[in-house]
């Protein structure tokens, strides 16, 4: 019996622009790695791949594929794990439905997504789809905490080649608006479980007459776990939104809402639906019964609603009513002004950690329906993390924009292992069906949490295990020691969850004798101090929980570098392995659209280069491989050369694109390996490759440029045709012949 070869590095197959880039870059990586005896394999965590693997009984043998995400979920618990993870789609319902339809059109008998399941079969199908939508990948793979920062080469390049920054005015009307009461922050309770309370708990809703509905049973908690519970009042949310619509119109600025419907895939689409309904309240008041009977759900967004309404017998009348209401409302913040796509069209189109930093970078301006930049009311319903954006807005009004040429950097150490905090709350989030009291009952019968709720309220619970917390604090100690700079725990002692966290943080710092090396500040105060610090050209380390990790690792990179896609992200897996993440994919759909229209891909693979170098150096440590170490350091040199010689992709046809950048990366990587003096075998292999790439530079560039400016047919969007994609992304015959 033969066994498959050991795979040293897993390179994930994903979606959209990062996957198109992989069609060009991965063959280069595999060619170079093979010469050093290193195997680089793939695992499919794309949206299409996850859908296909979830419904094997509906498919033919040729169509079925294994559940690679589940396999990776086991691998990340191994000390040998070495994974390069690219950004994948965290699907909203419209994206999920679009992917299903594309697969069905390609002959995959995937069932339809049941918006309103009517029987047990549909309920079972819905459960499987719900496990795929939203951020279904990261909670499975993130079995470690996050060390995320700008590589030195990237930061130096940003200083030497500063990105544009909008001008801030002290008179800017841009504001951040959030709820003052009855939201997740104000209603939160938190407790750390004792050994007696550990074990399977249940979440139940007790009605006024004593009738008990079990919302979730068998929720497993270990001793030392911090368990939180909270809710957002639907009544308070609706009142808040009505106030914001009126105040935004009175101020004459754009109305915008900023959520995280991808990661908070249960709660935030519900909140988004409240926003859509509030904005169109007169329409729902008049036609609500018609819309409900037709299955129109505002949670799906305005785009889906308009399509559904157009098919109704009185659709034209309702659409006219919507148009009239929209004309009377404040102008909406736009996703795409030219195409008429508003903030309210799709819940996943405006993601808070990308949208607000971009607005801050632009001087507090958002794009309106007229295609012009305008001041904006940035509505963040829950007040837990809104202060970081409110304080940033206030700070820039006072001081003006940050100067990327002189700014320091904010690194991050993030608590995210084992589904820590809110990002692990999906299975324990509920839209309350009727009034009553929600409570969590521990294994020993103790009542951990109780909340009096009304119908429509959004209740959720999250948990954070002891071992990830301890690992996170120790990682922070290690990073502060390595950097020697300011380090801040972004924790609010008046918040219930943070108060429990601090019961772990302070003793660990004291035991290590490093209390004086760290500050503990509220997110608002930490935001102000961090901005002041980097304005002075100094550095800071933000040490934060899971959601803030996500927000801060977009906020500061977008201000410092112009993008968060170029960050170095190392996940130190708790059992000894390593995962190396490659940046943000928020702009990926626009990049695909441009490639389809004119065969130019402006996706920048700098994040992949950085992750590859770290992955190879990690492999060198774990496998005691000098060749892997040499390859890794050569990647670092090649990355620096790509930056120094301005070979990163640009926006327009005729300029450097992703494929051209990959050619130069291969050239510089081969040169670095040919010029090192440690390994004669690598020199012998790569010296002729470097020479051939240099001598054929003009021919390769001409071959890569020959197809630009014309439409490119990928044979799909969520499931592209592999042959067509390879032909498009590897269009230089000469380059393929040299690399083999």
C-alpha positions, -999 to 999 in steps of 0.1 A, spaced: 0 0 0 14 34 -10 8 65 11 4 100 -3 35 122 1 38 143 32 26 178 25 49 204 42 28 235 36 -9 238 29 -19 267 6 -56 274 8 -79 275 -22 -103 304 -18 -124 328 -39 -124 359 -61 -92 379 -66 -70 360 -41 -78 327 -59 -72 342 -93 -38 354 -80 -31 319 -67 -35 305 -103 -4 326 -112 16 325 -80 11 290 -66 28 273 -96 58 295 -90 59 287 -53 55 249 -60 83 250 -86 108 267 -62 97 246 -32 101 213 -52 138 222 -59 143 223 -21 124 190 -15 94 209 0 59 199 -10 32 226 -11 -4 213 -14 -38 228 -14 -71 225 6 -103 240 -7 -121 264 17 -138 284 -11 -175 291 -8 -183 268 -37 -161 241 -23 -178 243 11 -212 241 -5 -203 211 -26 -188 192 3 -219 198 24 -243 180 0 -226 148 -12 -258 128 -15 -272 152 -41 -241 149 -64 -225 124 -87 -193 107 -77 -173 130 -100 -188 161 -84 -183 152 -48 -153 165 -29 -141 161 7 -147 185 35 -113 202 34 -123 227 60 -130 199 85 -97 184 77 -79 217 83 -99 221 115 -81 189 128 -48 198 112 -45 231 131 -45 211 164 -13 194 152 22 206 161 32 200 124 5 223 110 19 249 85 -9 267 66 -9 297 44 -45 310 46 -58 334 20 -89 355 25 -121 337 16 -157 348 11 -177 352 43 -210 348 25 -241 368 31 -273 352 21 -274 369 -13 -239 357 -20 -248 322 -8 -278 321 -31 -258 334 -60 -232 307 -55 -259 280 -53 -275 292 -85 -242 291 -103 -234 256 -92 -269 245 -102 -264 260 -136 -232 240 -139 -250 207 -133 -246 204 -95 -280 193 -80 -275 215 -49 -308 222 -32 -322 257 -31 -316 278 1 -348 276 21 -354 312 33 -384 300 53 -381 263 59 -415 246 58 -407 210 68 -380 189 84 -361 183 52 -359 220 45 -349 227 81 -321 202 77 -309 218 45 -311 252 61 -289 240 90 -262 229 66 -263 262 46 -262 282 78 -230 264 87 -215 277 55 -227 314 55 -210 342 73 -175 337 87 -176 299 88 -139 294 81 -120 315 106 -136 301 138 -126 266 127 -90 274 118 -80 299 144 -67 275 171 -42 301 181 -39 338 189 -29 365 165 3 384 160 -4 409 133 19 437 121 33 455 91 66 439 78 95 463 81 99 464 43 62 472 38 63 499 64 94 515 50 79 514 15 47 531 27 68 559 42 88 564 11 58 561 -12 29 576 9 -7 569 -1 -32 597 -5 -50 610 26 -81 632 25 -81 666 42 -99 669 75 -118 700 84 -125 710 120 -160 719 107 -167 684 94 -202 672 101 -191 636 100 -201 618 132 -203 584 147 -237 576 163 -244 547 186 -271 536 211 -269 550 246 -288 522 263 -304 488 259 -278 476 235 -253 447 238 -228 468 257 -252 481 284 -270 448 289 -239 425 291 -233 403 321 -203 380 326 -191 353 348 -161 330 351 -171 294 356 -161 273 386 -153 236 384 -187 229 399 -204 249 371 -185 233 342 -202 208 319 -232 209 296 -254 240 301 -287 250 286 -301 282 274 -339 286 279 -366 312 275 -391 312 303 -425 328 294 -446 348 319 -468 318 325 -438 297 334 -437 278 301 -400 269 292 -386 268 257 -351 254 254 -332 276 229 -300 255 231 -291 224 251 -258 208 258 -236 239 255 -203 227 268 -183 248 291 -150 240 309 -139 254 342 -123 288 340 -143 298 309 -156 333 308 -193 332 298 -210 363 287 -247 370 279 -264 401 266 -292 414 244 -302 443 222 -337 456 226 -355 457 193 -378 485 206 -348 506 216 -330 499 183 -360 510 162 -363 542 183 -326 549 179 -328 544 141 -358 567 137 -339 594 156 -309 589 134 -329 591 101 -344 624 113 -311 639 126 -292 629 95 -317 646 72 -316 677 94 -278 678 92 -278 675 54 -253 646 54 -252 610 42 -269 582 62 -248 551 66 -248 520 88 -217 500 96 -220 464 107 -201 431 105 -227 408 89 -201 383 78 -185 375 111 -216 383 133 -237 363 108 -268 359 131 -271 391 150 -260 417 124 -282 407 95 -311 411 119 -299 445 129 -294 453 92 -330 443 85 -342 467 112 -323 495 95 -338 487 61 -373 486 76 -368 518 95 -356 536 64 -386 524 45 -410 525 74 -439 542 55 -437 515 29 -439 487 55 -467 505 73 -488 505 42 -477 473 24 -463 452 53 -488 424 49 -483 421 12 -445 420 17 -447 394 44 -470 372 25 -446 373 -5 -417 363 18 -399 396 14 -374 398 43 -356 431 49 -327 412 65 -317 402 30 -313 438 20 -328 463 -4 -314 447 -35 -332 414 -30 -363 432 -18 -366 452 -50 -361 421 -71 -389 402 -52 -413 432 -52 -409 436 -89 -426 402 -94 -457 410 -73 -490 419 -88 -489 453 -72 -451 455 -75 -450 487 -96 -471 505 -69 -449 494 -41 -417 503 -60 -431 537 -67 -438 541 -29 -402 530 -21 -389 556 -46 -411 583 -30 -399 574 5 -362 573 -6 -366 608 -20 -378 621 13 -351 604 33 -315 616 38 -292 606 10 -277 571 14 -240 563 16 -232 544 -16 -213 512 -24 -213 521 -61 -228 554 -71 -226 547 -108 -246 515 -105 -270 528 -79 -260 503 -52 -266 517 -18 -254 509 17 -288 491 23 -287 468 -8 -267 439 7 -257 435 44 -222 423 35 -214 452 11 -204 476 39 -182 459 65 -174 481 94 -137 473 98 -130 482 62 -157 509 56 -150 533 84 -112 533 82 -116 541 45 -139 570 54 -114 582 80 -86 580 55 -107 601 30 -111 630 55 -144 618 69 -161 617 35 -183 590 20 -197 587 -15 -233 599 -20 -259 591 -47 -246 620 -68 -211 605 -70 -197 632 -48 -179 629 -14 -199 641 15 -199 642 53 -216 612 68 -234 600 98 -217 567 106 -243 546 125 -230 518 146 -260 506 166 -241 487 194 -218 509 215 -193 482 226 -167 491 200 -181 523 185 -159 545 207 -128 536 187 -143 551 156 -159 580 174 -126 589 191 -107 586 158 -132 610 141 -129 635 169 -91 632 169 -87 639 132 -111 669 133 -88 683 160 -54 675 144 -59 669 107 -50 638 88 -21 614 97 11 617 76 21 582 63 56 595 56 63 599 93 37 578 112 48 550 134 29 517 135 4 500 157 8 462 159 -18 439 173 -18 408 196 -53 395 193 -73 370 215 -90 348 190 -82 312 197 -109 286 200 -138 309 190 -131 334 217 -156 362 225 -184 373 201 -170 357 170 -179 323 185 -215 334 194 -233 322 163 -248 290 178 -260 309 209 -276 339 193 -314 341 190 -341 365 178 -365 362 207 -399 347 197 -419 360 226 -415 380 259 -400 363 289 -367 357 306 -337 342 289 -314 324 313 -283 302 311 -285 272 335 -251 256 344 -246 219 346 -250 220 384 -282 240 381 -268 274 389 -283 303 369 -254 320 352 -273 348 335 -308 361 333 -323 388 310 -359 400 307 -366 403 270 -394 412 246 -403 396 213 -379 405 186 -350 413 209 -316 399 198 -300 378 226 -266 362 224 -240 345 245 -203 342 240 -175 324 258 -137 326 261 -117 297 274 -90 300 300 -61 285 280 -65 309 251 -66 338 275 -34 328 292 -17 321 258 -28 356 246 -13 374 276 20 355 273 21 362 236 17 399 245 45 397 269 67 381 243 59 407 216 65 436 240 98 422 250 108 418 213 97 453 203 104 473 235 77 498 227 44 510 242 20 481 248 -17 486 257 -44 462 268 -75 476 252 -99 467 281 -127 486 297 -130 478 334 -166 490 334 -176 464 308 -186 431 323 -166 409 300 -134 429 302 -136 430 340 -135 392 340 -106 391 315 -86 414 338 -89 388 365 -66 367 343 -44 395 328 -32 412 359 -19 381 378 -1 369 347 16 402 342 25 403 379 39 368 380 61 377 350 72 409 367 62 431 337 33 451 351 52 483 344 56 474 307 19 476 300 -10 500 301 -46 490 305 -69 516 289 -105 517 276 -108 514 239 -116 551 236 -85 562 256 -63 536 239 -74 549 205 -65 585 214 -31 575 229 -22 552 200 -30 579 174 -9 604 193 19 579 196 21 571 159 18 607 149 51 612 168 67 585 147 67 560 176 52 525 177 26 508 199 12 473 204 -25 470 208 -35 439 228 -72 433 223 -100 408 222 -113 392 190 -136 418 175 -112 447 183 -84 426 168 -104 425 136 -112 462 137 -78 475 147 -59 454 122 -78 473 95 -80 507 111 -43 513 116 -30 496 85 -54 516 63 -43 548 79 -6 538 78 -3 518 46 -34 526 27 -46 490 29 -48 462 54 -40 436 27 -2 440 31 0 430 68 20 402 82 -3 380 102 11 351 122 -13 328 141 7 309 167 -14 277 170 -17 266 206 -5 231 199 27 243 182 18 247 146 16 278 125 -9 295 103 1 325 82 -27 347 70 -24 369 40 -44 401 44 -79 414 37 -101 405 8 -127 433 10 -118 447 -24 -116 413 -42 -150 416 -60 -140 448 -77 -107 433 -88 -125 403 -104 -149 427 -122 -120 445 -137 -103 413 -148 -135 401 -165 -139 435 -183 -103 442 -194 -81 413 -182 -61 434 -157 -58 421 -121 -47 447 -96 -47 424 -66 -15 429 -47 1 396 -35 24 413 -11 5 396 18 11 362 2 48 370 -2 51 379 35 31 348 46 52 326 24 85 338 39 73 332 74 58 298 65 91 286 51 111 299 80 87 282 104 91 250 84 129 254 88 124 255 126 100 226 128 117 203 103 153 215 109 156 223 72 184 246 61 169 247 26 136 259 39 154 286 59 173 297 28 142 298 7 124 318 33 151 345 37 153 346 -1 115 353 -2 121 383 21 148 396 -2 126 392 -32 97 409 -15 120 439 -6 131 440 -43 95 440 -55 89 471 -33 122 488 -41 117 485 -78 80 495 -78 68 462 -92 36 460 -72 3 460 -92 -13 492 -103 -49 501 -113 -49 505 -151 -44 484 -182 -8 488 -194 6 492 -159 20 464 -138 -6 439 -128 -7 409 -105 8 385 -131 37 409 -139 44 414 -102 46 376 -98 71 374 -127 93 399 -109 89 382 -76 101 349 -93 130 367 -109 141 384 -76 136 351 -57 157 332 -81 184 358 -80 185 357 -42 188 319 -42 215 320 -69 235 346 -50 235 330 -16 266 311 -5 252 285 19 238 258 -4 256 248 -36 227 227 -48 203 256 -47 228 278 -64 232 252 -92 195 249 -96 185 286 -95 214 303 -112 203 292 -147 167 300 -139 176 335 -128 197 340 -159 169 327 -182 143 350 -165 166 380 -169 174 373 -205 137 367 -214 123 396 -194 110 416 -224 95 385 -241 77 375 -209 63 410 -203 51 411 -238 33 378 -235 17 389 -202 6 422 -217 -7 407 -250 -42 398 -237 -48 429 -216 -75 453 -225 -99 426 -236 -127 408 -217 -116 376 -199 -141 347 -195 -133 328 -163 -161 303 -169 -178 313 -136 -174 335 -106 -177 313 -75 -165 282 -94 -143 293 -122 -132 269 -150 -97 258 -140 -84 255 -175 -96 289 -186 -84 305 -153 -49 289 -158 -48 302 -194 -57 337 -183 -35 339 -152 -5 320 -168 -4 337 -202 33 337 -206 44 305 -223 81 315 -218 77 319 -181 60 285 -178 88 268 -198 115 283 -177 99 274 -144 87 240 -156 
